[in-house]
Amino acid sequence: MNVGDRKTIITCAVTGNAPFNANHPCFPVTPAEIAAAVLEARAAGAAVAHIHVRDSQTRLGCRDIGLFKEVCDRVRDAGSDVIINLTCGIGGFFLPDPDNEGQALPGSDIASVDERMAHIELCRPDMASLDISTSNQVEGKEEFVYLNTTRTLRALAARFKAIGVKPELEVFGPGDIMFGKAMAAEGLIDGPPVYQFVMGVAWCLPNDVDTIVYLKRQLPEDAVWGALGIGRYEFPIAAQSVLLGGNVRVGLEDNLYLRKGVFATNGQLVERACALIDNLGGSVASPSDARAILGLPQP
């Protein structure tokens, strides 16, 4: 399908979970700031907001269900039609003890299915991310194992289905797509499966078009997909995704800058994504359009 024959969904990941450059002048941390960032992204043209929360004191990502509820309540009380997509990726952070890799170092966060689902079941978002991967990763100077067993992922998917939350399947390697297909075949995913290719994480997927083409070829025919790039690759990957029939994700979770040395806001990144899609001959999906594409009910 040509770019001009379809609408492209823009997701804005407004804050993320990782440490960030403290020099950024307006990085959203508190629930009020995160909700305002969601509304800013929607006003700029995003149809979907991907949401983490952060501890207001440490400014680090957390999974406090009260903070998730406050953000969701603020967005909903504002009357926004944005599609709410909460993270369900927290609780799989394993730091092996180098002297005994079967033991977890302090700082590890391995949560039960009940713990990982608590904010999803409380807030009932339209969508939530399901990171269908176990992989070696690096964040700053810290190396860790992102641990999501197939048993846990199946249990999470079943709970998503039971409460009507659409999973967004986060792909860090080709085998993740195979497992996503398996879960769909097992009846754990309803409607068109939604895949997000996460490009540029160390030891996972490289930032190149050949990788996107290869991953796209592995998808089921009815899949809805997009690709995101980390840091300076955010917009090169966005452009490749649009040209190849995918959707776009931008936002301060993935990239802090408009250009080298110039900090961005979420709204500015969404505006640039809208301009990119327009310049490539496409059009941007509204939340109503995105709901139809993703197989979500209209409000």
Buried (B, 14 or more C-beta within 10 A) or exposed (E): EEBEEBBBBBBBBBBBBEEBEEEBEBBBBBBEBBBBBBBBBBEBBBBBBBBBBBEBEEBEBBBBBEBBBBBBEBBEEEEBEBBBBBBBBBBBBBBBEEEEEEEBEEEBBBBEBEBBBBBBBEBEBBBBBBBBBBBEBEBEEEEBBBBBEEEBBBBBBBBBBEEEBBBBBBBBBEBBBEBBBBBBEEEBBEEBBBBBBBBBBEEBBEBBBEBBEEBBEBBBEEBBBBBBBBEEBBBBBBBBBBBBBBBBBBBBBBBBBBEEEEBBBBBBBBBBBBEBBEEBEBBBBBBBBBBEBBBBEEE
